[in-house]
């Protein structure tokens, strides 16, 4: 994209603003020098002629004078005036200004080389280093113009890339515009659902208890006890008998945890799904609203009753002091058996993680394959 009149005008305005700002700074510095010179002249005797040092250049700036001006002393020699109207205009200076020549840089430059060239020239032309204010001003203007040009080039390059990518995408869409030939008013929703069901991806949460619910399981039916011979002893006998049967069927209800269990304290955590997880054994959990729900099969098969006769509580502490004394003798040095158990637990966790990642990769591959199959079928390839 080439230069436009708007960009040329913006460069001219930028030049004018920068030039006026530099003139204002020079005027303020010159006014400060004039004030110091007047103070030195007042300290001299009255009959001594006023001598102005040769290295002090007095001038008045008619453009953008500072607010607090100092009135000329009647004994002060007239200061030389500079007619800025006779100076070349900003437009003529802009036309003669060659930023590449001023900074000593080639036209194939980047931001790093531009800054390096500017610092090099600024150290030479700065008035504090013995340079000229006009030369330093030209160096600063040249750097500003080239930096703006570099930014415009970068923005234009990004615009061209986006435009080319958009054009290529539109061309590919027009050339490969594949549409379903049968997707019209005669679209069959039943056929679509059949294709979806036939190619549905399996999910661990799809396994329910439908078959188990339909099956006539007589083992879960309880005998009728409320007859004419029912009494308290019969009830307790049948109740204890039922607890023993449940323990044999479901196993021990007491779970021993050798290590602390890691869990997240998030409300509705049961709604989260672990990617690549294995079959779900228990669907119990808590909803985001705080409602607890229990696994359907577990609710009908597990009574949560504990056979107290099988539990040995003779060694249990009877007071807090006994518990504190027993725990004070705990050794935190792991034995050989504990180390072996920890090693096996760590190996099992690593193997479970590898299996989970393997299942996840298989699920992703099946999803990609199924998508290609259904997509090709819908657009009419097969």
Long-range contacts (C-beta under 8 A, 24 or more apart in sequence): 1-156, 1-159, 1-160, 7-152, 11-94, 11-145, 11-148, 12-90, 12-91, 12-94, 14-144, 14-145, 14-148, 15-90, 15-94, 15-141, 15-145, 16-90, 18-137, 18-140, 18-141, 18-144, 19-90, 19-93, 19-137, 19-141, 20-63, 20-64, 22-133, 22-137, 22-140, 23-61, 23-63, 23-64, 24-63, 24-64, 26-61, 26-133, 27-61, 27-63, 27-64, 27-65, 27-66, 28-66, 30-57, 30-58, 30-59, 30-60, 30-61, 31-61, 31-65, 31-66, 31-69, 31-70, 33-57, 33-58, 34-58, 34-70, 34-79, 35-70, 38-70, 38-73, 38-76, 41-73, 41-75, 41-76, 42-73, 50-75, 50-76, 50-77, 52-77, 97-138, 97-141, 97-142, 99-141, 99-142, 99-143, 99-145, 99-146, 100-142, 100-146, 102-138, 102-139, 102-142, 103-139, 103-142, 103-143, 103-146, 105-146, 109-146, 109-150, 110-150, 111-147, 111-150, 114-143, 114-146, 114-147, 114-150, 118-143, 178-379, 179-379, 180-378, 180-379, 180-380, 181-379, 181-380, 182-380, 183-378, 195-374, 195-377, 195-378, 199-370, 199-373, 199-374, 201-363, 201-366, 201-367, 201-370, 204-277, 204-278, 204-279, 204-280, 205-273, 205-280, 207-279, 207-280, 209-296, 209-297, 212-297, 213-296, 220-300, 220-301, 240-307, 240-309, 242-303, 242-305, 243-303, 243-305, 243-306, 243-307, 244-307, 244-309, 244-310, 246-302, 246-303, 246-305, 246-307, 247-306, 247-307, 247-310, 249-301, 250-301, 250-302, 253-304, 253-305, 253-306, 254-306, 254-311, 258-341, 259-345, 274-356, 275-356, 275-360, 276-356, 276-357, 276-358, 276-359, 276-360, 276-361, 276-363, 277-356, 277-359, 278-355, 278-356, 278-359
